Amino acid sequence: MKERFLELTQLGKSYPAPGGRPAVIVRDVDLRVREGEFVCIIGHSGCGKSTVLAMVMGLSDPTAGAVLLDGKEVVGPGLDRGVVFQSPALLPWLSARDNVLLAVEQVMQDASRAERLAHTDRALEQVGLLGIAEQRPAELSAGMRQRLGIARALALSPKVLLLDEPFSLLDTLTRMELQDELMRLWEAERKTVLMVTHDVDETLFLADRVVMMTNGPAATIGDIFSVPLPRPRVRETLADHPEYVRSRERLLGFLEAAESGAVRPDSQPADASAHDVVERAAPLPEVAEASLHPAR
């Protein structure tokens, strides 16, 4: 497993503003994600966590720093990144199978149609949707549509899976079911995952490490927390683990401190290690899912 599989180096995003001074959204974001690691980014609304993810997706160009995936700089959207948004952005006139097949055709251009269909059906089967493959999105529940978005992203066989609050629009029961499904898929394939969420309990259930963002403007990484809960994690017994309450209190404590302005963005994250993020390098000189666009 590669220790520096996904790298965010001095990453920043700003926009022109009246008066000549740029409006800084995020700055100095340094992160190293190991191959096969599940990392969550949390923070208050407006802290720039989705902006960071959009730059990794290639949907937004950084104004400072760079993103590297498997040693190559990210420039624009690419098929090496599977993307799932809050809303799965399905094409309503296509069946569930054809929505996934559309992505498969981008990465299996030299394969026969039979091979593409077989790959598509395997992706649908992974998320339990093979039985409704001919139905259109309007005929599916919200949870099924989001499963379909995940199937489409996985069908690309991407190097990294990028999730932008994928369960936030779902009811509690459906959200828990899809968290369980995502955990099962991750444990089977060990894809590298970078996920934005605002749900502390979801983070503790899914993540290996948690990146905590300071409040904006000019938000940055305030702390990084390695989740001490063993895998595999079973929801029914997770809350009984002695580390669960302490971990939850630490994350909530950070969020409360960020909201009150007590977090010092310029200080080194307390949980930094050789594998964690604090390597201050010198700066480097929506229609559908981003994963459907060919790499430049």
LINSULQUI-V594584 format. One record per residue. N is the residue number from 1. PSI is psi as a letter, one per 20 degrees, with the letter a starting at -180 (* if undefined). Layout:
<<N	PSI> <N	PSI>>
This chain:
<<1	p> <2	p> <3	h> <4	m> <5	g> <6	p> <7	p> <8	o> <9	o> <10	k> <11	p> <12	q> <13	p> <14	r> <15	q> <16	q> <17	q> <18	q> <19	i> <20	i> <21	p> <22	q> <23	o> <24	p> <25	g> <26	q> <27	q> <28	l> <29	o> <30	p> <31	p> <32	o> <33	p> <34	q> <35	p> <36	j> <37	q> <38	o> <39	p> <40	q> <41	p> <42	r> <43	r> <44	q> <45	p> <46	j> <47	i> <48	j> <49	h> <50	h> <51	g> <52	g> <53	h> <54	h> <55	h> <56	h> <57	h> <58	j> <59	i> <60	p> <61	p> <62	q> <63	i> <64	q> <65	a> <66	r> <67	p> <68	p> <69	o> <70	k> <71	i> <72	p> <73	p> <74	p> <75	n> <76	r> <77	q> <78	q> <79	i> <80	i> <81	p> <82	p> <83	p> <84	p> <85	a> <86	g> <87	p> <88	i> <89	l> <90	q> <91	o> <92	h> <93	i> <94	q> <95	r> <96	g> <97	g> <98	h> <99	g> <100	h> <101	h> <102	g> <103	g> <104	h> <105	h> <106	h> <107	i> <108	l> <109	h> <110	i> <111	q> <112	r> <113	h> <114	g> <115	h> <116	g> <117	h> <118	g> <119	g> <120	g> <121	h> <122	h> <123	g> <124	h> <125	h> <126	h> <127	j> <128	k> <129	j> <130	h> <131	i> <132	k> <133	h> <134	i> <135	q> <136	r> <137	h> <138	h> <139	i> <140	q> <141	r> <142	g> <143	g> <144	h> <145	h> <146	h> <147	h> <148	h> <149	h> <150	g> <151	g> <152	g> <153	g> <154	h> <155	h> <156	i> <157	l> <158	r> <159	h> <160	q> <161	p> <162	o> <163	p> <164	n> <165	l> <166	i> <167	j> <168	h> <169	j> <170	q> <171	r> <172	g> <173	g> <174	h> <175	g> <176	h> <177	g> <178	h> <179	g> <180	g> <181	g> <182	g> <183	g> <184	g> <185	g> <186	g> <187	h> <188	h> <189	i> <190	l> <191	q> <192	p> <193	p> <194	o> <195	p> <196	p> <197	r> <198	j> <199	o> <200	g> <201	h> <202	g> <203	g> <204	h> <205	h> <206	h> <207	q> <208	g> <209	q> <210	p> <211	o> <212	p> <213	q> <214	r> <215	q> <216	r> <217	r> <218	l> <219	q> <220	a> <221	p> <222	h> <223	q> <224	p> <225	p> <226	o> <227	p> <228	j> <229	p> <230	q> <231	q> <232	q> <233	p> <234	o> <235	g> <236	h> <237	i> <238	g> <239	i> <240	i> <241	p> <242	h> <243	i> <244	g> <245	g> <246	g> <247	g> <248	g> <249	h> <250	g> <251	g> <252	h> <253	g> <254	g> <255	h> <256	g> <257	h> <258	g> <259	h> <260	i> <261	j> <262	i> <263	p> <264	o> <265	h> <266	i> <267	q> <268	p> <269	p> <270	h> <271	j> <272	q> <273	a> <274	h> <275	i> <276	a> <277	i> <278	m> <279	n> <280	n> <281	r> <282	q> <283	p> <284	p> <285	*> <286	n> <287	g> <288	a> <289	q> <290	h> <291	i> <292	i> <293	p> <294	q> <295	q> <296	*>>
